[in-house]
């Protein structure tokens, strides 16, 4: 427990410094997080003797980071992602150890990690990045905590027993209810001035719900591979992907809601 608490404090401190210091530090930090997730992706696939072309994912995230720092625009995000898909398949042809399975799982990494991290990077330099990250992160973290409490206290009906046997519908509903309360509180913050109160509440509810789906999606991958944690990079917490799986789904969802509502327009 002591190791877990120390790791959490250090991780939060580093995150806050990098995110708030400057736009460049924020983008580079998220780029590094993405590369670490790519490392875990390839490492876990090798447990099943599938050789992912890790270098494609590393190049992709380096490219996405540069594009974001330069504010190069949507076109160049598309260029990087399309090239990553092409290189994924080419790696299967050129590298014998990668072969067909490795090529397909590399492309899957582009689709899963690449597209979602591209969204996170793009949001991180948008005018409403703070509002989007705050809504997505807070609603997800509170939802996770209350889902755990509700599941342990009231849980009877399994939510996805083949993927995550401990999650229940009761816990999920408790988490969703807590996200609504978060939305009510966030309505009063100046970041959301000009957005209808019900939009903020709905955004908190939907983004936290998608966060739960993101958590289950990573659990599905880990169960398929046969590992408990994506890695041991964070002492007491498992891997980097274990910590960001929900946020990869919830932050873009929060941004979509706020953007459509006209915030920052």
C-alpha positions in Angstrom: 0.0 0.0 0.0 2.9 2.4 0.9 4.5 1.8 -2.5 1.1 2.4 -4.2 0.5 5.7 -2.5 4.0 7.0 -3.2 3.7 6.0 -6.9 0.3 7.8 -7.1 1.7 11.0 -5.5 4.7 11.1 -7.7 2.7 10.3 -10.8 0.2 13.0 -10.1 2.9 15.6 -9.3 4.7 14.9 -12.6 1.5 14.9 -14.5 0.3 18.3 -13.1 3.7 19.9 -13.7 4.0 18.6 -17.3 0.4 19.4 -18.2 0.3 22.9 -16.7 3.9 24.1 -17.4 3.5 24.8 -21.1 1.7 23.6 -24.2 4.9 21.9 -25.5 5.5 20.1 -22.2 1.9 18.9 -22.2 2.1 17.5 -25.7 5.5 15.9 -25.2 4.3 14.3 -21.9 1.2 12.8 -23.6 3.5 11.6 -26.5 5.7 9.8 -24.0 2.7 8.2 -22.3 1.5 7.0 -25.7 5.0 5.5 -26.5 5.0 3.7 -23.2 1.5 2.3 -23.9 2.8 1.1 -27.3 5.7 -0.6 -25.5 3.2 -2.4 -23.3 1.1 -3.4 -26.3 4.0 -5.1 -28.0 5.4 -6.6 -24.8 2.1 -8.3 -24.0 1.6 -9.6 -27.5 4.9 -11.4 -27.3 3.5 -13.3 -24.3 1.4 -15.1 -27.0 4.4 -15.3 -29.3 3.0 -12.6 -31.6 5.7 -10.2 -32.7 4.2 -6.7 -33.1 6.2 -4.2 -35.2 6.7 -1.9 -32.2 8.8 0.5 -34.2 5.8 1.4 -36.3 3.9 2.5 -33.2 6.9 4.4 -31.9 7.3 6.3 -35.2 3.6 7.0 -35.3 3.5 8.6 -31.9 6.7 10.6 -32.5 5.1 11.9 -35.7 1.8 12.7 -34.0 3.7 14.6 -31.2 5.6 16.7 -33.8 2.4 17.4 -35.7 0.7 18.5 -32.5 3.6 20.8 -31.4 3.6 22.4 -34.8 -0.2 22.8 -34.9 0.1 21.3 -38.4 -3.6 20.5 -38.7 -6.0 17.6 -39.2 -4.5 16.7 -42.6 -1.2 15.7 -41.1 -2.8 13.7 -38.4 -4.4 11.7 -41.1 -1.1 11.4 -43.0 0.7 10.0 -39.9 -2.1 7.5 -39.2 -2.5 6.3 -42.8 1.3 5.8 -43.1 1.3 3.9 -39.8 -1.4 1.4 -41.2 0.6 1.0 -44.4 3.9 0.4 -42.5 2.1 -2.1 -40.2 1.2 -4.2 -43.2 4.5 -3.7 -44.9 6.3 -4.9 -41.7 4.4 -8.2 -42.0 5.8 -8.6 -45.5 9.4 -7.4 -44.9 10.0 -8.8 -41.4 9.7 -12.5 -41.2 9.4 -12.5 -37.4 6.4 -10.1 -37.6 4.4 -12.1 -40.3 0.6 -11.8 -40.7 -0.5 -11.9 -37.1 2.1 -9.4 -36.1 1.1 -7.1 -38.9 -2.6 -7.3 -38.0 -2.0 -6.6 -34.3 0.3 -3.7 -35.2 -2.5 -2.3 -37.3 -4.9 -2.9 -34.4 -2.5 -0.9 -32.2 -2.7 1.9 -34.7 -6.5 1.8 -34.6 -6.8 1.5 -30.8 -3.9 3.4 -29.4 -3.0 5.6 -32.4 -6.5 7.1 -33.1 -7.4 7.7 -29.5 -4.0 9.2 -28.5 -4.2 11.3 -31.7 -7.5 12.7 -30.3 -6.0 13.3 -26.9 -3.0 15.2 -28.4 -5.3 17.3 -30.6 -7.5 18.1 -27.7 -4.5 19.1 -25.6 -3.8 22.1 -27.8 -7.4 23.1 -28.3 -8.9 26.2 -26.7 -11.1 24.0 -24.4 -8.5 21.5 -23.4 -8.7 22.2 -19.7 -12.5 22.0 -19.6 -12.4 18.8 -21.6 -9.7 17.1 -19.5 -11.2 18.2 -16.3 -14.7 16.9 -17.2 -13.4 13.6 -18.6 -10.9 12.9 -15.9 -12.9 13.9 -12.8 -16.1 12.2 -13.9 -14.2 9.0 -14.7 -12.2 8.9 -11.5 -15.2 9.6 -9.3 -17.3 7.1 -11.4 -14.6 4.4 -10.9 -14.4 5.0 -7.1 -18.2 4.8 -6.7 -18.5 1.9 -9.0 -16.1 0.0 -6.8 -18.0 1.0 -3.7 -21.4 0.2 -5.2 -20.2 -3.1 -6.6 -18.8 -4.3 -3.2 -21.8 -3.1 -1.3 -24.7 -3.9 -3.6 -23.3 -5.9 -6.5 -25.2 -9.0 -7.5 -25.5 -9.0 -11.3 -22.3 -9.4 -13.3 -21.7 -6.7 -15.9 -19.2 -8.6 -18.1 -18.3 -11.8 -16.4 -16.1 -13.1 -19.2 -14.1 -9.9 -19.3 -14.1 -8.5 -15.7 -15.7 -10.9 -13.3 -15.8 -8.4 -10.4 -17.7 -5.6 -12.1 -21.5 -5.5 -11.6 -24.4 -3.6 -13.0 -25.1 -2.2 -9.6 -21.6 -0.8 -9.3 -21.8 0.6 -12.8 -25.1 2.4 -12.0 -23.6 3.8 -8.8 -20.7 5.1 -10.8 -23.0 6.7 -13.4 -25.0 8.3 -10.6 -21.9 9.8 -9.1 -20.9 11.2 -12.5 -24.2 13.1 -12.7 -23.4 14.7 -9.3 -19.9 15.6 -10.7 -21.7 17.2 -13.7 -23.9 19.3 -11.4 -20.9 20.6 -9.5 -18.9 21.3 -12.6 -21.7 23.5 -13.9 -20.7 26.2 -11.5 -17.1 26.4 -12.7 -16.1 29.3 -15.0 -14.6 26.8 -17.6 -18.2 25.9 -18.6 -19.7 29.3 -18.8 -21.9 29.6 -21.8 -22.8 25.9 -21.9 -26.3 24.8 -20.8 -26.2 23.0 -17.4 -27.8 19.9 -18.7 -25.1 19.6 -21.4 -22.4 19.5 -18.8 -24.3 16.9 -16.7 -25.0 14.8 -19.8 -21.4 15.1 -20.9 -20.2 13.9 -17.5 -22.6 11.0 -17.5 -21.8 9.8 -21.1 -18.0 10.4 -20.9 -17.7 8.4 -17.6 -19.9 5.7 -19.1 -17.5 5.5 -22.1 -14.7 5.5 -19.6 -16.1 2.3 -18.1 -16.2 0.8 -21.6 -12.6 1.8 -22.1 -11.6 0.0 -18.9 -13.5 -3.1 -20.1 -11.9 -2.9 -23.5 -8.4 -3.1 -22.0 -9.5 -5.9 -19.7 -10.7 -7.7 -22.8 -7.2 -7.4 -24.3 -5.4 -8.5 -21.1 -7.7 -11.5 -20.7 -7.1 -12.5 -24.3 -3.3 -12.3 -23.6 -3.5 -13.8 -20.2 -1.9 -11.1 -18.1 -3.2 -9.3 -15.0 -1.5 -5.9 -15.6 -0.3 -4.4 -18.9 3.2 -4.0 -17.2 4.9 -3.2 -13.9 6.1 0.2 -15.0 4.2 2.0 -12.2 5.0 0.3 -8.8 1.8 -0.8 -7.1 -0.4 0.3 -10.0 0.6 -2.0 -12.9 1.1 -0.5 -16.3 0.6 2.9 -18.0 -2.2 1.6 -20.1 -4.0 0.3 -17.0 -4.1 4.0 -15.8 -5.2 5.7 -19.0 -7.5 3.1 -20.6 -10.7 4.8 -19.3 -9.4 8.3 -20.1 -8.7 7.4 -23.7 -12.5 7.0 -24.1 -13.8 9.6 -21.7 -11.7 12.7 -22.6 -12.6 12.7 -26.4 -16.2 12.1 -25.4 -16.2 15.1 -23.1 -14.6 17.2 -25.8 -17.1 16.2 -28.4 -20.0 17.3 -26.1 -18.4 20.6 -25.2 -17.4 21.4 -28.8 -20.8 20.7 -30.2 -22.3 22.8 -27.4 -20.2 25.7 -28.7 -17.7 26.1 -25.9 -14.6 27.8 -27.2 -16.2 28.6 -30.5 
